[in-house]
Amino acid sequence: MKKKANEKTREISRRDFIKTSATAAISLAAVGVGTNRIYAAGSGKIRIALIGCGGRGNGALGNCMEAGKHIGREMEVVATADWFKEKAERTGKRYDVPKERCFDGADAYKKLLETNVDVVLIATSPNFRPVHFEAAIKAGKNVFMEKPVAVDPPGGRRIIEAGELAKRKGLAVVAGTQRRHDSRWRKNQYAVEHGAIGKIRGGCVWWCGGRLWYKEEGNTDTDADYLVRNWVSFTEMSGDHIVEQHVHNLDVANWFIGHPPVRALGFGGRARRKTGNQFDFFSVELDYSDDCQIHSMCRQVSGCYNRQTEYFIGTEGTTWGSGGMKSSKNIDIPDFPQHGGSQVQEHVDLLNSILEGKPLNEARNVAEATLTAIMGRISTYTGQIVRWSDMMEKKDSPWYNLTLKPTAEDFEKGPVTAPPDDVVAIPGKA
């Protein structure tokens, strides 16, 4: 396949930048939308804050700071927030954040959003993300949020609604589905979109790997502390691993095909886990309509064969998600730039979109990928066919208002009760 010439990095002089910013400010004001401070500030510092100071949160913050170097802008971490005080202060200390701006507790995100910050990174456990994202957008902040973005249908719809508000406010939203920012996947998706393998009729998506870490319940833990520490073990906190991990591959399927599936039918089970209430494996058939069926498979069991990728069969060829396309067509593919890996590139794309006055908004994409995974989980837990309309349209469906508890709001109201360990969904009858 041919490639076009490399895209050159756009350089804007300060005079042109100020002129463009002024024009944008006038047009935004005309429709009642506030200007984005980073866009209007020219060459000033970009102020970053982090909600959720665990491993992925610190990783995302490091990725964002590196992205600043690639775009030639000075970055400053101005606030941190976490359920646990020691985590918020540990991250803050690494970036010279004063202790008075290292917030802890259930309402830490609210205090952080009151600070003078331009871009908020959200890396709390998935059950908190709809509330934290909505609050950040209402506070007028640009957002990077990790995937997945919800654990139940109401949470997914809430993300979509907040994403629409972000559009009206001119705010940027980028999600941690980094394959959409990886040059390998982007080239293949471009080729598929332009007919390289014809119409996709089937395929498989996999996230089969070993078990993640888990925490035993401590004598000093409250139920809330235990859930927050052990969030990857409880469906109420993570959505189960079909949602928390496999969302990457499901997002690629939605992206390459062009829309989410219309129904799901799955099965799965639990055999190895030590704590929590999640399954060890899922197998889900996803119907994308128009004679397109995708098999979704994910597993978290150590000592087994691992695979995390995607494969699609079209009417005129085949392709893996990140390469290995077989096609007789000659498609001109742009050269998609990438800096420091896809997890850095997603922050480069976020920041550049703000600076160019063309804010990216990935809220719907990541919400639909999350809801695809939730649909598969509900089907697996219940043994029933679950339709997209059950989660998005049919208010009389038993799954439309299915809300996992304790909710994010419950954590703010007071003590919560953790679901019992080792009590899991069992579909059907003996």
Long-range contacts (C-beta under 8 A, 24 or more apart in sequence): 1-191, 1-196, 1-325, 1-327, 1-330, 1-331, 1-332, 1-333, 2-330, 2-331, 2-332, 2-333, 3-332, 3-333, 3-334, 3-335, 4-332, 4-333, 4-334, 4-335, 5-335, 6-335, 6-337, 7-334, 7-335, 7-337, 9-337, 10-356, 14-42, 14-43, 17-42, 18-42, 20-357, 21-357, 24-357, 28-170, 33-168, 33-169, 33-170, 34-140, 34-169, 34-170, 35-170, 36-142, 36-170, 36-171, 36-172, 36-354, 36-357, 36-359, 37-118, 38-118, 38-119, 38-142, 38-351, 38-354, 38-355, 39-354, 39-355, 39-356, 39-357, 43-73, 45-73, 45-74, 45-75, 45-76, 46-73, 46-74, 46-75, 46-76, 46-118, 46-119, 46-351, 47-76, 47-78, 47-116, 47-117, 47-118, 47-119, 48-75, 48-76, 48-77, 48-78, 48-117, 48-118, 48-119, 48-120, 48-121, 49-77, 49-78, 49-79, 49-80, 49-81, 49-112, 49-115, 49-117, 49-119, 49-120, 49-121, 50-77, 50-79, 50-80, 50-81, 50-91, 50-120, 50-121, 50-123, 51-80, 51-81, 51-82, 51-108, 51-109, 51-112, 51-120, 51-121, 51-122, 51-123, 51-124, 51-132, 51-136, 52-81, 52-82, 52-121, 52-122, 52-123, 52-124, 52-125, 52-128, 52-146, 53-80, 53-81, 53-82, 53-87, 53-88, 53-90, 53-91, 53-123, 54-82, 54-87, 54-123, 56-123, 56-146, 56-176, 57-82, 57-91, 57-121, 57-123, 57-124, 57-146, 58-91, 58-94, 59-343, 60-121, 60-123, 60-144, 60-146, 60-176, 60-343, 60-347, 61-91, 61-95, 61-121, 63-340, 63-343, 63-344, 63-346, 63-347, 64-119, 64-121, 64-144, 64-347, 66-340, 66-344, 66-347, 67-339, 67-340, 67-344, 67-345, 67-347, 67-348, 67-350, 67-351, 68-351, 70-339, 70-340, 70-344, 70-348, 71-348, 71-351, 71-352, 71-355, 73-351, 73-355, 78-115, 78-116, 78-117, 79-103, 79-112, 79-115, 79-117, 80-112, 81-108, 81-109, 81-111, 81-112, 82-108, 83-108, 83-124, 83-224, 83-225, 83-228, 84-225, 84-228, 106-224, 106-411, 106-412, 107-412, 109-135, 109-136, 110-135, 113-139, 113-141, 114-139, 117-141, 118-142, 119-143, 119-144, 119-350, 119-351, 119-354, 120-144, 121-145, 122-146, 125-228, 125-231, 125-237, 125-238, 126-150, 126-151, 126-237, 126-238, 126-239, 126-243, 126-244, 126-370, 127-151, 127-155, 127-231, 127-236, 127-237, 127-238, 127-239, 127-404, 127-407, 127-408, 128-408, 128-411, 129-155, 129-159, 130-154, 130-155, 130-156, 130-158, 130-159, 130-162, 130-408, 131-408, 131-409, 132-408, 133-159, 133-162, 133-363, 134-158, 134-159, 134-161, 134-162, 137-162, 137-163, 137-165, 137-166, 137-169, 137-171, 137-173, 138-162, 138-165, 140-169, 140-171, 141-171, 142-171, 142-172, 142-173, 142-350, 142-354, 142-359, 143-171, 143-172, 143-173, 143-174, 144-173, 144-174, 144-175, 144-176, 144-346, 144-347, 144-350, 145-173, 145-174, 145-175, 145-176, 145-366, 146-175, 146-176, 147-175, 147-176, 147-177, 147-247, 147-248, 147-251, 147-366, 147-369, 147-370, 148-239, 148-243, 148-244, 148-247, 148-366, 148-369, 148-370, 148-373, 149-175, 149-363, 149-366, 149-367, 149-370, 150-239, 150-367, 150-370, 150-371, 150-374, 151-235, 151-236, 151-237, 151-238, 151-239, 151-243, 151-374, 151-404, 152-239, 152-374, 152-402, 152-403, 152-404, 153-371, 153-374, 153-390, 153-391, 153-392, 153-399, 153-400, 153-401, 153-402, 154-401, 154-402, 154-403, 156-367, 156-368, 156-370, 156-371, 156-374, 156-391, 157-367, 157-391, 157-392, 159-363, 159-366, 159-367, 159-370, 160-363, 160-364, 160-367, 160-368, 162-363, 163-361, 163-363, 163-364, 163-367, 164-363, 166-359, 166-361, 166-363, 167-361, 170-359, 171-359, 171-361, 172-350, 172-353, 172-354, 172-359, 172-360, 172-361, 173-359, 173-360, 173-361, 173-362, 173-363, 174-346, 174-347, 174-349, 174-350, 174-353, 174-360, 174-362, 175-346, 175-362, 175-363, 175-365, 175-366, 176-343, 176-346, 176-366, 177-247, 177-248, 177-251, 177-362, 177-365, 177-366, 177-369, 178-248, 178-342, 178-343, 178-345, 178-346, 179-248, 179-251, 179-252, 179-255, 179-321, 179-322, 179-342, 180-251, 180-255, 180-346, 180-362, 180-365, 181-338, 181-342, 181-345, 181-346, 181-349, 182-322, 182-338, 182-342, 182-345, 183-335, 183-336, 183-337, 183-338, 183-342, 183-345, 184-322, 184-323, 185-252, 185-321, 185-322, 186-336, 187-333, 187-334, 187-336, 188-256, 188-319, 188-320, 188-321, 188-322, 188-323, 188-325, 189-255, 189-256, 190-331, 190-333, 190-334, 190-336, 191-319, 191-325, 191-327, 191-331, 191-333, 192-256, 192-312, 192-314, 192-319, 193-258, 194-331, 195-316, 195-329, 195-331, 196-314, 196-316, 196-317, 196-319, 196-325, 196-327, 196-329, 196-331, 197-312, 197-313, 197-314, 197-315, 197-316, 197-317, 197-318, 197-319, 197-325, 197-326, 197-327, 198-314, 198-315, 198-316, 198-317, 199-290, 199-292, 199-314, 199-315, 200-256, 200-257, 200-288, 200-292, 200-312, 200-313, 200-314, 201-291, 201-292, 201-293, 201-313, 201-314, 201-315, 202-292, 202-293, 202-294, 202-295, 202-312, 202-313, 203-253, 203-294, 203-295, 203-310, 203-311, 203-312, 203-313, 204-294, 204-295, 204-296, 204-297, 204-310, 204-311, 205-246, 205-249, 205-250, 205-252, 205-253, 205-294, 205-295, 205-296, 205-297, 205-309, 205-310, 205-311, 205-321, 206-249, 206-297, 206-298, 206-307, 206-308, 206-309, 206-310, 207-241, 207-245, 207-246, 207-248, 207-249, 207-297, 207-298, 207-299, 207-308, 208-297, 208-298, 208-299, 208-304, 208-305, 208-306, 208-307, 208-308, 209-245, 209-299, 209-300, 209-306, 209-308, 210-300, 210-301, 210-302, 210-303, 210-304, 210-306, 211-272, 211-273, 211-300, 211-301, 211-302, 212-241, 212-300, 214-273, 214-274, 214-275, 214-276, 215-275, 216-274, 216-275, 217-275, 217-421, 222-415, 223-415, 223-416, 223-417, 223-418, 224-406, 224-411, 224-415, 224-416, 224-418, 226-418, 227-406, 227-416, 227-418, 230-275, 230-276, 232-276, 233-273, 233-274, 233-275, 233-276, 233-277, 233-278, 234-276, 234-277, 234-278, 234-418, 234-419, 235-276, 235-277, 235-278, 235-377, 235-404, 235-419, 236-404, 236-405, 236-406, 236-419, 238-278, 239-370, 239-373, 239-374, 239-377, 240-278, 240-279, 240-282, 240-377, 241-278, 241-279, 241-282, 241-298, 241-300, 242-268, 242-279, 242-282, 242-284, 242-296, 242-298, 242-373, 242-376, 242-377, 242-380, 243-370, 243-373, 243-374, 243-377, 245-298, 245-300, 246-282, 246-296, 246-298, 246-373, 247-366, 247-369, 247-370, 247-372, 247-373, 248-308, 249-296, 249-298, 249-308, 249-309, 249-310, 249-321, 250-286, 250-296, 250-369, 250-372, 250-373, 250-376, 251-365, 251-366, 251-369, 251-372, 252-310, 252-321, 253-286, 253-288, 253-294, 253-296, 253-310, 253-312, 253-372, 254-365, 254-368, 254-369, 254-372, 255-365, 256-310, 256-312, 256-321, 257-288, 257-292, 257-294, 259-288, 260-288, 260-368, 260-369, 260-371, 260-372, 260-388, 261-286, 261-287, 261-288, 261-289, 261-294, 261-372, 261-375, 261-388, 262-287, 262-288, 262-289, 262-387, 262-388, 262-389, 263-287, 263-375, 263-385, 263-386, 263-387, 263-388, 264-372, 264-375, 264-376, 264-378, 264-379, 264-385, 264-386, 265-379, 265-384, 265-385, 265-386, 266-296, 266-376, 266-377, 266-379, 266-380, 267-380, 267-383, 267-427, 268-380, 270-424, 271-301, 272-301, 272-302, 273-300, 273-422, 275-421, 275-422, 276-421, 276-422, 277-419, 277-420, 277-421, 277-422, 277-423, 277-424, 277-425, 278-424, 279-380, 279-424, 279-425, 282-376, 282-377, 282-380, 283-380, 284-376, 284-379, 284-380, 286-372, 286-376, 296-376, 378-402, 380-425, 380-427, 381-425, 381-427, 382-425, 382-427, 383-427, 383-428, 384-427
